[in-house]
Amino acid sequence: MPEWADLRQWHVMQVGDAVHGLAFLASWQAWLQDPRRPDRLFFSVLADHPCALQDLQAIAQNHPALAGLSASLRRQWRGLMPGTHRLVFEEGRVQLTLHLGAPEKTLREMDVAADSVLLGSPQCQPAPSQDTRQGASRLQRLQAVSRLCRPGTRLAMERTSDMPSAEEWLQCGFQPLPHKDLPEATCLSALYAPAWQPRSRLRHAAPPASRQALVIGAGLSGSAVAHSLALRGWAVTVIDQGSSPGAGASGLPAGLTAPHVSPDDNVLSRITRSGVRATLQRAEQLLKTGADWSPTGVLEHRVEGKRSLPTGSDWPEAAHEWSTQATPEHLRQAGLAPSDNALWHKLAGWLRPQTLVAAQLNTPGVLTLWGQRMAHLQRLPDASGGSDGQTPLTSNKWQACDAAGKPIAQAEWVVFSGGFDTLHMLNSLPPDADKPAIPLNPLRGQISFGELAGLPQAATQQLPPFPVNGHGSFIAGVPTPEGANGWFMGSTFERNCTQAPLREEDHSANHKRLVTLLPTLGAAMAGQFSAPKVQGWAGLRCTLPDRLPVVGPIDATTWPGLWISAGMGARGISLAVLCGEMTAALLENEPLPLSPSLAKSLLAERFKKRQNQQH
């Protein structure tokens, strides 16, 4: 495709219920075969529902050249319920975003332009009832699509009985093109070339003048940001006061990535599902299955009836691939009674955070400086001097300094990802303006763990073959930091504690949690939560009052170039990769990995607005 030659990215948008898998696979294949392909290919599908898995299988049969790509796509074709789903291929260089629901609603929400648009597919004509079920004619859809076009965007549209007239094409800003590759009776193509200057509210972020970033914090959040930026060609310097990966809260020896459920499928539940999918994809790319992570599924024992699923049509068949009622066999394997209430999360598993942190930091383009604690940031003066030749102008480059004032690193873009230490970093910003109103709160947690070889036979016989959560979490069969297979239980939750010491009483508290979570196993492990059999780990996480992470520019007017990705709380394993991708997408003006409405709920500017409202 000559239009995309040598570009950093290309965005294809397909609107309609046609077999979008074929169009995506054909675009992916064209990208692979073109030596002048763009660095990254984004393909967005706006449809009422995903094409059927058997349609993807048929593509492989009818188009042998696409069989391998189709197999890769089918492996990720899971849990495609209404909402937005990001599927990642080619180490993140090819990304398919499925927006499943009324296309007209998604067209109103999207905020990034497309380089190429497909309305339907020449290979599969959607039924009129499907195409107009929301009351939108082809003209109305064309008008909605034109908002997401830039001058030069090419559009391919199926010929139907309600085609826009020549005048209507011009009213929407399109110039019809002669047909060379497609039969004129089947498809009409056009170029977006409006006679007026387009006025839209799309993101039009200018390309960064310098793709150099400084990330403060080398844990799950910071390493995810660094990895996502480095994959896009950025040079990233990461600084951390620790001596190795996982020195802080990300040193958790083992943890879970699993969906969050709620009766109304709230914002946290929807964002967490997107985060879990992103984490599982990243783990599959970077980690060793069985040693570093495993997609085992997770059983959630609904202790005291907490966290129920939506009911009826609000939780369709595809949603049950994420979370559904546990089967009697699941309960039996966990040692629970048949009457116990539990959920089964199929798209979930355990992960060793330190291994993910290390793998993400080991990305070409990432330089990690250990043993460095930033005391303050300062704006560097412009090297060219002021307009009068005497007064130095303030540049957009920031410099991180230690307590002695010695420079550590500098960059135009800085991302705070240092856990609860981020609050100190924000408070160290230049004093000539109000501090950012991001109310991070500390959350201490302690894990208890030990070696499986040390368990009595009664406990060994009760070990579930998968992780169980619901009142803390229990994981068995994961290597301990020393390498032996171990068991892990926790964690405690202690708010407003700014230190993370190990406490003997917290081992007892974790045993009580296990007794509630898995009563039979808890009784069999009664003697395992005291020295010398038990080991412990404690860390300090940070949360925000609305329980959601904070991502994006802190205040582009007051502190240009200062960004944040923090506040993951106890869900860092599930959310850090997603937030890193969102950070990079915003900086690169890419399609977001979330629906725009969900993405807005994560932006740091939400706290600035609340502060302004209070004033």
C-alpha positions in Angstrom: 0.0 0.0 0.0 1.9 3.1 -1.2 0.0 5.5 1.1 1.5 4.0 4.2 5.1 3.7 3.1 7.7 4.6 5.7 5.1 6.0 8.2 5.3 5.4 11.9 1.7 4.1 12.1 -1.3 3.4 10.0 -4.9 3.1 11.3 -7.6 1.1 9.4 -11.2 1.4 10.6 -13.9 -1.0 9.6 -17.5 -0.2 10.4 -20.3 -2.8 10.1 -21.1 -6.4 10.9 -19.4 -8.0 8.0 -16.8 -10.7 8.4 -14.2 -8.3 9.6 -11.7 -11.1 10.3 -10.9 -11.3 6.6 -10.2 -7.6 6.1 -7.9 -7.6 9.2 -6.0 -10.7 8.1 -5.6 -9.3 4.6 -4.2 -6.0 6.0 -1.9 -7.9 8.4 -0.6 -10.0 5.5 0.0 -6.9 3.4 1.8 -5.3 6.3 4.1 -8.3 6.6 4.9 -8.4 2.9 5.6 -4.7 2.4 9.3 -3.8 3.1 8.2 -0.1 3.5 5.4 -0.9 5.9 4.6 1.5 8.7 6.2 0.7 12.1 2.8 -0.1 13.6 -0.5 -1.2 12.1 -3.8 -0.4 14.0 -7.0 -2.0 12.9 -10.3 -0.9 14.6 -13.5 -2.8 14.1 -16.8 -1.2 15.0 -19.5 -3.8 14.9 -22.6 -5.0 16.8 -20.9 -8.4 17.5 -17.7 -10.2 16.5 -17.7 -12.5 13.5 -18.1 -16.1 14.4 -15.1 -18.3 15.2 -16.2 -20.6 12.3 -15.9 -17.7 9.9 -12.3 -17.3 10.9 -11.8 -21.1 10.4 -13.5 -20.8 6.9 -11.0 -18.0 6.0 -8.1 -20.3 6.7 -9.7 -22.9 4.4 -10.6 -20.6 1.6 -7.5 -18.5 1.8 -4.5 -20.8 2.5 -2.1 -17.9 2.5 -3.9 -16.5 5.6 -4.1 -19.8 7.5 -1.2 -19.1 9.8 -2.4 -15.6 10.7 -6.0 -16.9 11.1 -4.7 -19.5 13.7 -2.9 -16.7 15.7 -6.1 -14.7 15.6 -8.3 -17.6 16.7 -6.1 -18.2 19.8 -7.0 -14.7 21.1 -10.7 -14.8 19.9 -12.0 -15.3 23.5 -14.3 -13.5 25.8 -15.5 -11.1 23.1 -18.5 -9.7 25.0 -19.9 -6.2 24.3 -17.2 -3.6 24.9 -13.7 -2.9 23.7 -11.1 -5.6 23.3 -7.4 -5.1 22.2 -5.7 -8.1 20.6 -1.9 -7.8 20.1 0.3 -9.5 17.5 3.8 -9.2 16.1 5.2 -8.1 19.5 2.8 -5.2 19.7 3.4 -3.9 16.2 0.0 -5.1 14.9 -3.0 -4.3 17.1 -6.6 -5.2 16.5 -9.2 -3.3 18.5 -12.7 -4.6 18.6 -15.4 -2.1 19.6 -18.4 -4.4 20.0 -21.8 -2.7 20.3 -23.8 -0.1 18.4 -21.3 1.4 15.9 -23.0 4.7 15.9 -22.3 5.1 19.6 -18.6 4.2 19.1 -18.3 6.6 16.2 -19.4 9.4 18.5 -16.9 8.4 21.2 -13.8 7.8 19.1 -11.2 10.6 19.2 -8.4 9.5 16.8 -8.4 9.8 13.0 -8.4 6.8 10.6 -6.1 6.6 7.6 -8.3 4.1 5.8 -12.0 3.3 6.3 -14.0 0.2 5.3 -17.8 0.4 5.4 -18.8 -3.3 5.4 -16.9 -5.8 3.4 -17.2 -6.7 -0.3 -16.9 -10.3 0.7 -20.0 -10.4 3.0 -23.0 -8.2 2.6 -24.7 -7.5 6.0 -28.4 -7.8 6.2 -30.3 -4.5 6.0 -31.8 -5.2 9.4 -28.3 -5.5 10.9 -27.0 -2.3 9.2 -29.9 -0.1 10.2 -31.0 -1.6 13.5 -30.0 1.6 15.3 -32.0 3.7 12.9 -28.9 4.9 11.0 -29.0 5.2 7.2 -25.9 4.9 5.1 -25.8 8.6 4.8 -25.9 9.1 8.6 -23.2 6.6 9.1 -21.1 8.3 6.4 -21.5 11.6 8.2 -20.4 10.0 11.5 -17.4 8.4 9.8 -16.3 11.6 8.2 -15.7 13.1 11.6 -13.0 10.5 12.1 -11.2 11.2 8.7 -8.3 13.4 8.0 -7.7 15.0 4.5 -6.4 12.1 2.4 -8.3 9.3 4.2 -9.5 6.7 1.8 -12.9 5.0 2.1 -14.3 1.8 0.6 -18.0 1.4 0.8 -20.3 -1.4 -0.4 -22.9 -0.4 -3.0 -26.4 -0.8 -1.6 -29.9 0.4 -2.4 -29.5 3.4 0.0 -26.2 4.7 -1.3 -25.6 8.4 -0.8 -26.1 10.6 -3.8 -23.2 12.5 -5.4 -24.3 15.6 -3.7 -24.4 13.9 -0.3 -20.9 12.5 -0.8 -19.7 16.0 -1.3 -21.6 17.3 1.7 -19.7 14.8 3.8 -16.4 15.9 2.3 -15.7 12.9 0.1 -14.6 12.8 -3.5 -15.5 9.5 -5.3 -12.5 7.8 -7.0 -12.3 5.7 -10.1 -12.3 1.9 -9.5 -9.2 0.0 -10.4 -9.0 -3.0 -8.0 -12.7 -3.6 -7.2 -15.7 -4.1 -9.5 -17.7 -0.9 -9.6 -20.9 -2.8 -9.1 -19.7 -4.1 -5.7 -17.8 -1.3 -4.0 -17.4 2.4 -4.2 -14.2 4.1 -3.0 -13.7 7.8 -2.2 -11.1 10.2 -0.8 -11.8 12.5 2.1 -11.0 16.0 0.6 -13.5 18.5 2.1 -13.8 21.9 0.5 -13.6 23.4 4.0 -11.1 23.3 6.9 -12.3 20.3 9.1 -13.1 21.3 12.7 -13.2 18.4 15.1 -12.4 17.5 18.6 -10.1 14.6 17.7 -6.7 14.1 19.3 -4.2 16.0 17.2 -1.2 15.7 19.4 1.9 16.8 17.6 4.6 14.1 17.3 7.0 14.4 20.2 10.0 16.5 19.2 12.1 14.1 21.3 11.3 10.5 21.9 13.3 10.4 25.1 11.6 9.6 28.4 12.6 9.4 32.0 10.5 6.9 34.1 10.8 7.2 37.8 10.2 3.8 39.4 11.2 0.3 38.1 8.3 -1.7 39.4 5.4 -3.2 37.5 4.1 0.3 36.5 7.4 1.8 35.5 8.7 -1.2 33.6 5.4 -1.5 31.7 5.6 2.2 30.6 9.3 1.8 29.7 8.6 -1.4 27.7 5.6 0.2 25.8 7.6 3.3 24.9 10.7 1.4 23.9 8.7 -0.8 21.5 7.7 2.4 19.8 11.4 3.5 19.3 11.7 5.7 22.4 15.0 5.9 24.4 13.9 5.4 28.0 15.9 5.9 31.2 14.4 4.3 34.3 15.6 5.3 37.8 14.9 3.4 41.0 16.2 3.5 44.5 16.3 -0.3 44.7 19.2 -2.5 43.6 17.3 -4.9 41.4 13.8 -5.6 39.8 11.0 -5.8 42.3 12.7 -4.0 45.2 9.4 -2.4 46.2 5.8 -3.5 46.0 6.5 -5.4 42.8 8.7 -7.8 44.7 5.5 -9.8 45.6 6.7 -13.4 45.2 3.5 -14.5 43.4 0.2 -12.9 42.6 -2.9 -13.2 40.5 -4.3 -11.6 37.4 -8.1 -12.1 37.4 -11.3 -10.3 36.5 -13.1 -8.1 38.9 -16.9 -8.7 38.9 -19.8 -6.6 40.0 -23.6 -6.9 39.6 -23.7 -3.8 37.4 -20.4 -4.6 35.6 -19.0 -1.3 36.7 -16.1 0.8 35.4 -13.6 -1.1 37.6 -14.8 -4.4 36.3 -14.6 -3.4 32.7 -11.2 -1.8 33.0 -9.8 -4.8 34.9 -10.9 -7.3 32.2 -9.0 -5.2 29.6 -6.1 -5.2 32.0 -6.1 -8.9 32.5 -6.2 -9.5 28.7 -3.3 -7.2 28.3 -1.3 -8.8 31.1 -1.9 -12.4 29.7 -0.8 -11.3 26.3 2.3 -9.7 27.7 3.1 -12.7 29.8 2.8 -15.0 26.8 5.2 -12.8 24.9 7.8 -12.4 27.5 7.6 -15.1 30.2 8.1 -18.8 30.5 4.9 -20.7 31.1 4.9 -22.9 34.2 8.0 -21.2 35.7 7.1 -17.5 35.5 3.4 -17.6 35.0 0.5 -19.9 34.0 -3.0 -19.2 32.7 -4.5 -21.7 35.1 -7.8 -20.0 35.7 -8.8 -18.8 39.1 -11.6 -19.9 41.5 -13.2 -17.1 43.5 -14.9 -18.3 46.6 -17.7 -15.8 47.2 -17.2 -15.5 50.9 -20.2 -13.7 52.5 -21.8 -13.5 49.0 -19.5 -10.7 47.8 -19.1 -9.8 44.1 -21.9 -11.3 42.2 -22.2 -11.5 38.4 -24.7 -9.5 36.3 -27.8 -11.5 35.4 -29.6 -12.4 32.2 -28.8 -10.6 29.0 -26.5 -8.3 30.9 -24.0 -11.2 31.1 -24.1 -12.8 27.7 -22.6 -16.1 26.6 -19.2 -14.6 25.7 -19.0 -13.0 29.2 -19.1 -16.5 30.7 -15.7 -17.1 29.1 -14.4 -14.6 31.6 -16.4 -15.4 34.7 -19.2 -17.9 35.4 -20.6 -20.0 38.2 -18.1 -22.6 39.4 -18.9 -26.2 38.6 -19.3 -28.9 41.2 -16.0 -30.3 40.0 -14.3 -27.0 40.7 -15.7 -26.9 44.2 -14.6 -30.5 44.8 -11.1 -29.8 43.6 -10.8 -26.8 45.9 -12.1 -28.8 48.9 -15.3 -26.7 49.2 -18.8 -28.0 49.9 -21.3 -28.4 47.0 -23.4 -25.7 48.6 -20.5 -23.1 48.6 -20.9 -20.2 46.2 -18.0 -19.6 43.9 -17.1 -18.2 40.5 -14.7 -19.6 37.9 -12.6 -17.1 36.0 -11.2 -18.9 33.0 -9.2 -16.1 31.6 -7.0 -15.6 34.6 -3.8 -17.1 36.2 -0.8 -16.6 38.5 2.3 -14.6 37.7 5.6 -13.9 39.4 5.8 -10.0 39.2 9.6 -9.8 39.5 10.1 -11.9 36.3 7.7 -9.6 34.3 9.4 -6.5 35.6 12.8 -7.9 34.7 11.6 -8.9 31.2 10.0 -5.5 30.5 13.2 -3.7 31.6 15.2 -5.9 29.4 13.8 -4.3 26.3 16.2 -2.7 23.7 16.0 1.1 24.3 15.6 0.8 28.1 18.4 1.9 30.4 17.8 1.2 34.1 19.8 3.2 36.8 19.6 1.3 40.1 20.3 2.8 43.5 19.1 6.3 42.5 16.5 8.2 44.6 15.2 11.3 43.1 14.9 14.2 45.6 13.5 16.8 43.2 12.9 17.8 39.6 14.0 21.0 38.0 13.3 22.6 34.6 16.5 23.2 32.6 17.2 26.6 31.2 17.1 26.9 27.4 20.7 26.7 26.1 20.1 29.4 23.6 19.4 32.0 26.3 16.5 34.5 26.4 15.4 36.9 23.7 17.4 39.7 25.3 20.5 37.5 25.3 20.6 37.6 29.1 17.5 36.0 30.6 17.5 32.3 30.1 14.2 30.8 28.8 12.7 27.8 30.5 13.0 24.7 28.3 10.6 21.7 28.2 13.4 19.4 29.5 13.3 18.1 33.1 16.2 17.0 35.2 16.0 14.6 38.1 18.4 15.3 40.9 19.4 13.5 44.1 19.3 14.9 47.6 22.7 16.5 47.1 21.5 18.3 44.0 23.5 16.0 41.7 21.8 15.4 38.3 20.7 11.8 37.8 19.0 11.9 34.3 17.1 14.3 32.2 14.4 14.1 29.5 11.6 16.1 27.9 9.0 13.6 29.1 8.9 12.3 32.7 6.5 9.5 33.9 6.0 9.1 37.7 5.6 5.4 38.4 7.1 5.0 41.8 4.3 3.6 43.9 3.5 5.5 47.0 6.8 7.4 46.6 5.1 9.1 43.8 3.4 11.4 46.3 6.8 12.6 47.5 7.9 13.1 43.9 4.8 15.2 43.2 5.4 17.3 46.3 9.0 18.0 45.2 7.9 19.8 42.1 8.9 23.5 41.7 7.2 25.5 44.5 5.9 28.3 42.2 2.5 26.6 41.7 0.0 24.5 43.5 1.0 20.9 43.8 -0.9 18.3 41.8 -4.1 17.2 43.4 -3.6 13.4 43.1 -4.6 11.9 46.5 -2.5 8.8 46.6 -2.9 6.7 49.8 -0.6 4.0 51.1 -1.7 0.4 51.4 0.5 -2.1 53.2 0.2 -5.8 52.4 2.0 -8.9 53.8 2.2 -12.3 52.2 2.9 -15.6 54.0 4.5 -18.4 52.1 6.4 -21.6 52.6 7.7 -24.7 50.7 5.3 -27.4 49.6 7.8 -30.0 50.7 7.3 -28.9 54.3 3.6 -29.5 54.4 2.0 -32.4 56.1 0.4 -35.1 54.0 -3.1 -34.0 55.1 -2.5 -30.5 53.7 -0.8 -31.8 50.5 -3.9 -33.8 49.7 -6.1 -30.7 50.0 -4.1 -28.4 47.7 -6.3 -27.0 44.9 -4.9 -27.4 41.4 -5.6 -23.7 40.7 -5.4 -20.5 42.6 -8.3 -19.5 44.8 -9.2 -16.0 45.9 -12.1 -14.2 47.5 -10.7 -13.5 51.0 -7.1 -13.0 50.2 -5.7 -15.6 47.7 -4.1 -19.0 47.9 -1.6 -20.2 45.3 0.3 -23.5 45.3 3.0 -24.9 43.1 4.7 -21.6 42.2 8.5 -21.3 42.8 9.5 -19.4 45.9 12.3 -16.8 45.7 14.7 -19.6 46.6 13.5 -21.7 43.8 11.6 -24.5 45.6 7.9 -25.0 44.8 5.9 -23.2 47.4 2.5 -22.1 48.7 1.5 -18.5 49.1 -1.3 -16.9 51.1 -2.3 -13.2 51.5 -2.3 -10.5 51.6 -3.2 -8.3 54.5 -4.6 -4.8 53.8 -3.5 -2.1 56.1 -4.4 1.5 55.1 -2.5 4.7 56.0 0.7 2.8 56.9 3.7 4.3 55.2 6.2 1.6 56.2 6.2 -2.1 55.2 7.9 -4.2 58.0 7.2 -7.9 58.4 4.9 -8.7 61.3 4.4 -12.0 63.0 0.8 -11.2 63.8 0.1 -10.8 60.1 1.0 -14.4 59.5 -1.7 -15.3 61.9 -4.1 -13.0 60.1 -3.3 -14.7 56.8 -4.0 -18.1 58.4 -7.4 -16.9 59.5 -8.0 -15.7 55.9 -7.1 -19.2 54.6 -9.5 -20.8 57.1 -12.3 -18.7 55.8 -11.3 -19.1 52.1 -10.6 -22.9 52.2 -11.7 -24.2 55.5 -10.4 -27.8 55.2 -7.0 -26.8 53.9 -6.8 -24.0 56.5 -7.3 -26.6 59.3 -4.6 -28.9 57.8 -2.1 -26.0 57.6 -2.6 -24.8 61.2 1.0 -25.2 62.1 2.5 -23.7 58.9 2.1 -20.0 59.7 4.8 -19.6 62.4 8.6 -19.6 62.3 10.6 -21.3 61.1 8.2 -22.8 58.6 6.7 -19.6 57.3 8.4 -16.9 55.4 7.0 -13.4 54.6 7.1 -10.5 52.3 5.6 -7.1 52.8 5.2 -4.2 50.5 3.7 -0.8 50.2 1.2 -0.1 47.4 -0.8 3.0 46.7 -4.4 3.6 45.9 -6.8 6.4 45.0 -10.2 7.1 46.5 -12.1 6.0 43.3 -10.1 2.7 43.3 -8.9 3.4 39.7 -5.3 4.0 38.5 -4.2 7.4 37.3 -2.6 7.8 33.9 -1.5 10.6 31.6 -0.4 14.2 31.8 -0.6 15.6 35.3 -1.2 19.2 34.2 0.0 20.0 30.7 -0.2 23.8 31.3 1.6 24.0 34.7 4.0 21.1 34.2 4.4 20.3 30.5 5.9 16.9 29.9 5.2 15.5 33.4 3.0 12.3 33.3 2.0 9.6 35.7 1.1 5.9 35.7 0.4 4.9 39.3 -2.3 4.1 41.9 -2.8 0.4 40.9 -3.4 -0.7 44.5 -3.7 -4.4 44.9 -4.3 -4.9 41.1 -0.9 -3.9 39.8 -0.4 -7.2 38.1 -3.7 -6.8 36.2 -3.6 -3.1 35.4 0.1 -2.0 34.9 0.5 -3.3 31.4 -2.8 -1.7 30.3 -1.8 1.6 31.8 1.7 1.5 30.2 0.0 0.9 26.8 -2.4 3.7 27.4 0.5 6.1 28.3 2.3 5.2 25.1 -0.9 5.5 23.0 -1.6 9.0 24.3 2.0 10.1 23.7 2.0 8.7 20.1 -1.6 9.7 19.2 -2.6 6.1 18.7 -6.0 4.4 19.0 -6.5 3.7 22.7 -6.6 0.2 24.2 -9.8 1.1 26.0 -13.0 2.7 24.8 -12.6 6.5 25.1 -15.3 6.7 27.8 -13.4 4.2 30.0 -10.0 5.8 29.2 -11.3 9.1 30.5 -12.0 7.6 33.9 -8.2 6.9 34.3 -6.8 10.3 33.2 -4.9 12.3 35.8 -6.8 15.4 34.8 -9.9 14.0 36.6 -8.4 15.1 39.9 -7.5 18.6 38.5 -11.1 19.1 37.6 -12.3 18.1 41.0 -9.8 20.5 42.6 -11.1 23.3 40.4 -14.7 22.5 41.3 -13.8 22.6 45.0 -12.3 26.0 44.6 
